[in-house]
């Protein structure tokens, strides 16, 4: 007798736990996509925030402090800048 593509096996019956697991995976897929998009947007926006200029000191003062080789000298210069700004 030729095969008609009908299987002689009975369809697989899922237990309640298996069914709930599969349904949860199907329901969570769009949520995971939204979470991924939110994380990507957060990374893009935070990288833009990092690229902003420092608000407390002018850029020339920040560059001068960054070029200091000695931490002690940089500290003294920063104290001098703070005193000059305070007057």
C-alpha atoms as one frame of an Amber mdcrd trajectory, in Angstrom:
protein
   0.000   0.000   0.000   1.496   3.392  -0.940   2.277   5.949   1.746   0.001
   8.963   1.786   2.268  11.005   4.064   0.226  10.106   7.103   2.250   8.994
  10.047   1.243   5.973  12.011   2.529   7.622  15.170   0.157   9.353  17.488
   0.681  13.125  17.847   2.885  14.081  20.754   0.966  15.282  23.758   2.666
  17.905  25.881   2.488  17.943  29.626   1.154  21.076  31.285   4.674  22.141
  32.284   5.995  21.690  28.736   3.059  23.611  27.293   3.497  26.515  29.739
   7.253  26.615  29.013   6.665  26.838  25.251   3.940  29.458  25.584   6.107
  31.560  27.884   8.960  31.436  25.355   6.596  32.572  22.595   5.197  35.391
  24.750   8.632  36.605  25.901  10.190  36.859  22.419   8.766  40.351  21.628
   9.681  41.548  25.126  13.278  40.486  24.619  13.392  42.411  21.329  12.111
  45.535  23.072  14.637  45.107  25.881  17.445  44.791  23.330  16.316  47.968
  21.546  16.172  49.853  24.842  19.675  48.708  25.774  21.016  49.742  22.358
  19.387  53.172  22.655  20.801  53.592  26.154  24.313  52.812  24.932  24.040
  55.291  22.071  22.720  58.061  24.307  25.235  57.413  27.078  28.140  57.563
  24.630  26.878  60.987  23.516  26.726  62.112  27.145  30.326  61.030  27.752
  31.539  63.127  24.814  30.346  66.407  26.378  32.789  69.039  27.592  33.618
  69.147  31.311  31.342  71.705  32.972  33.490  72.749  35.939  36.711  73.963
  34.324  37.572  75.485  30.967  39.016  73.040  28.477  42.496  74.661  28.575
  42.730  74.105  32.354  41.625  70.475  32.008  44.221  69.923  29.270  46.950
  71.495  31.420  46.071  69.232  34.355  45.945  66.169  32.122  49.463  66.895
  30.821  50.973  67.037  34.319  53.403  64.202  34.997  53.383  64.535  38.764
  50.168  64.096  40.720  51.443  66.474  43.397  52.092  69.222  40.848  48.658
  68.689  39.321  47.078  68.963  42.771  48.910  72.223  43.524  47.892  73.668
  40.164  44.265  72.665  40.724  44.288  74.323  44.138  45.706  77.468  42.517
  43.006  77.450  39.847  40.324  76.956  42.513  41.671  79.889  44.562  41.850
  82.133  41.485  38.267  81.272  40.499  37.053  81.933  44.051  38.326  85.537
  44.161
